Structure formats: structure tokens, C-alpha cells
């Protein structure tokens, strides 16, 4: 969002959880000209309460709020384009079809978008990067209900490994081994956890041999830099 604001010439404002930090991502936001406001933790928890946006609308009269993760029906519809984009590339893999999707979930918006685009044709599996009490299931249900989708085919699985941004040696070792074998960069908050969870589910027999799943790499690589800096320190 900050990069888009700089490129297309509109003002961006970021409401951030917690207290001021000097991380690589924060530096990126500042370099792109985003106005940052730190909410603390109590203020962040209040983001869904009635009246939350009132003082911000007073400060920024032309404010157009964008929920976390681009959440909501509009954001989900945008993510639904992934189905078309992926389908156009299947022939290059020698695939005539596929059996489902697997991806990390932080807010559930991307997963909801896949559900809307699939309309029940293929199941979608979401590997939760956050604990169950973060409301991902409720967010997904809210979006699909607003869109009028009945009986969506999806499953949410816990991949948070103890909490958001919680990492452990087995996860980091898996990421390192996978990157060496594939050359595809991962990060420990979302894609690394999601891919490790998929590996574990395959190993316990959740999917029949020959099942073809499309794994969505949802990005998030900017978050990797903070862990790399911690390692150097």
C-alpha cells in the first residue's frame, strides 16, 4: 500500500500494532512516505469496535480504510484472480487439472478469495499462521456469506507452532533445507510454516498418492529480514 501510494501519488496512513520499532519493514514504509501511527496493544485490539475509525476520519477527512491483509469482500475478490492466473499455467506443468489449494492464512482474505473463485470446484486448505483465537474462521465466514456463497469447501489447520511469529529450530532447519533444494526463498512467519505443515500432513497420509495441490507462496519475504538481522546480532 505504501509503495502504491508513492507510485501513484496518493497519501497513505498506517495504523500499527504495538509501540514504535525500527525494523526493516518500518523503514520501507517511511521511505515510501507512509504516515505511521502506533496504536499500542490495547488500541490495536480495539480496531473492530464501533467508533474506532471516527477520530481517524476527523484527522484524515478523505480516509478510505483498508482492513488488515486487505480484508473484506473487495480484497477477497481481488485474490480470486489467483485461480485464473494459476489455471493458465497448468499446461506448462503437464497438468490438465488439480485437486486443491494450500496456503498460509493470516487474516483469511486470500483463502476467501480462492473460495469465491472456485465456488466449490476444488477444496482450499488454509495453514493458520496465527492462533485459532485470531478470528480467521469468522473472517472467512463473513466474506463468503456476504458474497452469497453456500457451503464453501475449505479446511483450516493449525500451523502457528505456538503463536504468530513463533519460530523453533525444526522450522528454521526445514526452511534452510527447502531453500537449498528448491532455490525458492521462504520466511518463518507464513510460507515456511505453511509448507512445513503441508509436508507433515502428507507424511501422515492426509492426501492420497498422486494428489495435485497448488501451493500459494503469499510473499511476506520482507519479514524475513528481521530474523536474518537477529541471527547476525
C-alpha positions in Angstrom: 0.0 0.0 0.0 2.8 2.4 0.9 4.6 1.6 -2.3 1.4 2.1 -4.4 0.8 5.5 -2.7 4.3 6.7 -3.7 4.0 5.4 -7.2 0.5 6.7 -7.9 0.6 9.9 -5.8 -1.9 9.3 -3.0 -1.3 9.7 0.7 -1.1 6.6 2.8 -1.5 6.2 6.6 -0.5 3.1 8.6 -2.0 2.2 11.9 0.4 -0.3 13.5 0.2 -2.7 16.4 2.3 -2.1 19.5 4.9 0.6 20.1 7.5 2.3 17.8 10.1 -0.1 16.4 12.9 0.4 13.9 12.6 -2.6 11.7 13.4 -3.1 8.0 9.7 -3.1 7.2 9.1 0.1 9.1 12.0 1.7 7.3 10.4 0.7 4.0 7.1 2.3 5.0 8.8 5.5 6.0 10.8 5.6 2.7 7.6 5.3 0.7 6.1 8.2 2.6 3.5 6.5 4.7 2.4 8.4 7.9 2.7 5.9 10.7 0.7 5.8 14.0 1.4 3.3 16.7 -1.7 2.1 18.5 -0.1 0.2 21.4 -1.7 -3.2 22.1 -4.9 -2.0 23.6 -5.6 0.3 20.8 -4.9 -2.5 18.3 -7.3 -4.8 20.0 -10.0 -2.1 19.7 -9.8 -2.0 15.9 -13.1 -3.8 15.5 -15.0 -1.8 18.0 -17.7 0.7 16.9 -16.4 4.2 16.6 -12.8 3.1 16.1 -12.4 5.0 12.8 -14.1 8.2 14.0 -11.0 10.1 15.2 -9.0 8.9 12.2 -11.7 10.2 9.8 -11.5 13.6 11.6 -7.8 13.7 11.2 -7.9 12.4 7.6 -11.2 13.5 6.0 -10.6 11.6 2.8 -9.6 8.4 4.6 -10.5 5.1 2.8 -9.8 2.4 5.4 -8.3 -0.8 4.2 -8.5 -3.7 6.7 -5.6 -5.8 7.7 -4.5 -8.1 5.0 -6.7 -6.3 2.5 -9.5 -8.0 4.3 -13.2 -7.9 3.3 -15.1 -8.8 0.2 -13.3 -6.5 -2.1 -9.9 -7.8 -1.1 -11.1 -11.4 -1.4 -12.4 -10.7 -4.9 -9.0 -9.4 -5.9 -7.3 -12.5 -4.6 -9.7 -14.7 -6.6 -7.8 -13.7 -9.7 -5.2 -16.2 -8.5 -7.4 -19.1 -9.7 -7.3 -17.7 -13.3 -3.6 -17.0 -13.2 -2.7 -20.4 -11.9 -5.0 -22.2 -14.3 -3.4 -20.5 -17.2 0.0 -22.1 -16.2 -1.2 -25.7 -15.6 -0.5 -26.9 -19.2 3.2 -25.9 -18.7 3.4 -28.4 -15.9 1.7 -31.1 -17.9 -1.4 -30.9 -15.6 -4.9 -31.0 -17.0 -6.4 -30.3 -13.6 -5.6 -30.1 -9.9 -7.1 -31.4 -6.6 -7.0 -28.3 -4.3 -5.1 -25.4 -2.9 -2.8 -25.0 0.1 -1.7 -21.6 1.5 -0.8 -19.8 4.7 -3.6 -17.8 6.4 -3.0 -14.6 8.4 -6.4 -12.9 8.0 -8.1 -15.4 5.7 -8.6 -13.0 2.9 -6.6 -14.8 0.2 -8.3 -18.1 1.2 -11.7 -16.5 1.0 -10.9 -15.2 -2.5 -10.0 -18.6 -3.7 -13.3 -20.0 -2.3 -15.3 -17.4 -4.2 -13.5 -18.1 -7.4 -13.6 -21.8 -7.0 -17.3 -21.9 -6.0 -16.9 -25.4 -4.6 -15.0 -26.9 -7.6 -11.8 -27.6 -5.6 -11.1 -27.5 -1.9 -8.9 -24.9 -0.2 -6.7 -25.8 2.7 -5.5 -22.9 5.0 -2.5 -23.3 7.2 -3.1 -20.9 10.1 -0.1 -18.7 10.8 -1.9 -17.3 13.8 -3.6 -19.0 16.8 -7.2 -20.0 16.4 -8.5 -17.1 18.6 -7.4 -14.5 16.0 -10.7 -14.8 14.2 -9.6 -16.2 10.8 -12.6 -18.6 10.6 -15.0 -15.8 11.4 -13.5 -13.5 8.8 -13.7 -16.2 6.1 -17.3 -17.0 7.0 -18.2 -13.3 7.0 -16.8 -12.8 3.5 -18.4 -15.9 1.9 -21.7 -15.1 3.5 -21.6 -11.6 2.2 -20.8 -12.9 -1.2 -23.7 -15.4 -1.0 -21.5 -18.5 -1.4 -23.2 -21.6 0.1 -21.3 -24.5 1.6 -17.7 -23.4 0.7 -15.2 -26.3 0.5 -12.3 -25.4 2.8 -10.4 -26.5 5.9 -8.3 -24.6 8.4 -5.3 -26.3 10.1 -3.2 -25.0 12.9 0.3 -24.2 11.6 1.2 -21.4 14.0 3.6 -23.5 16.1 2.7 -21.8 19.3 1.7 -18.4 18.1 2.2 -15.7 15.5 5.9 -15.2 14.7 6.9 -18.1 17.0 9.8 -20.0 15.5 11.7 -23.0 16.5 14.8 -24.9 15.4 12.9 -27.6 13.4 11.1 -24.9 11.4 14.2 -23.0 10.6 16.0 -26.2 9.6 13.2 -27.1 7.3 13.3 -23.7 5.7 17.0 -23.9 5.1 16.8 -27.4 3.7 13.9 -26.5 1.4 15.6 -23.3 0.1 18.8 -25.3 -0.6 16.8 -28.0 -2.5 14.5 -25.7 -4.4 16.1 -22.2 -4.6 12.7 -20.7 -3.5 13.0 -18.3 -0.6 10.7 -18.8 2.3 10.2 -16.9 5.6 9.3 -18.2 9.1 6.0 -16.4 9.7 3.8 -17.6 6.8 5.2 -19.6 3.9 7.7 -21.6 5.9 5.1 -22.7 8.4 2.5 -23.4 5.7 4.9 -25.6 3.7 6.1 -27.5 6.7 2.5 -28.1 7.7 1.8 -29.5 4.2 4.8 -31.8 4.4 3.6 -33.1 7.8 0.1 -33.7 6.5 1.4 -35.6 3.5 3.5 -37.7 5.8 0.5 -38.8 7.9 -1.5 -39.7 4.9 -4.0 -36.9 4.6 -3.7 -36.9 0.9 -3.7 -39.9 -1.4 -0.6 -40.6 -3.5 -0.8 -38.6 -6.7 -2.9 -35.7 -5.3 -2.1 -32.4 -7.0 -2.2 -29.4 -4.8 -1.3 -25.8 -5.8 0.7 -24.2 -3.0 0.4 -20.4 -3.0 3.5 -18.5 -2.0 1.9 -15.5 -0.4 5.1 -13.5 -0.2 5.9 -11.9 3.1 9.6 -12.0 2.4 10.2 -8.6 3.9 9.5 -10.1 7.3 12.4 -12.5 6.8 14.9 -9.6 7.1 14.2 -9.1 10.8 15.0 -12.7 11.6 18.2 -12.5 9.5 19.3 -9.4 11.4 18.6 -11.2 14.7 20.7 -14.1 13.6 23.6 -11.8 12.8 23.3 -10.0 16.1 
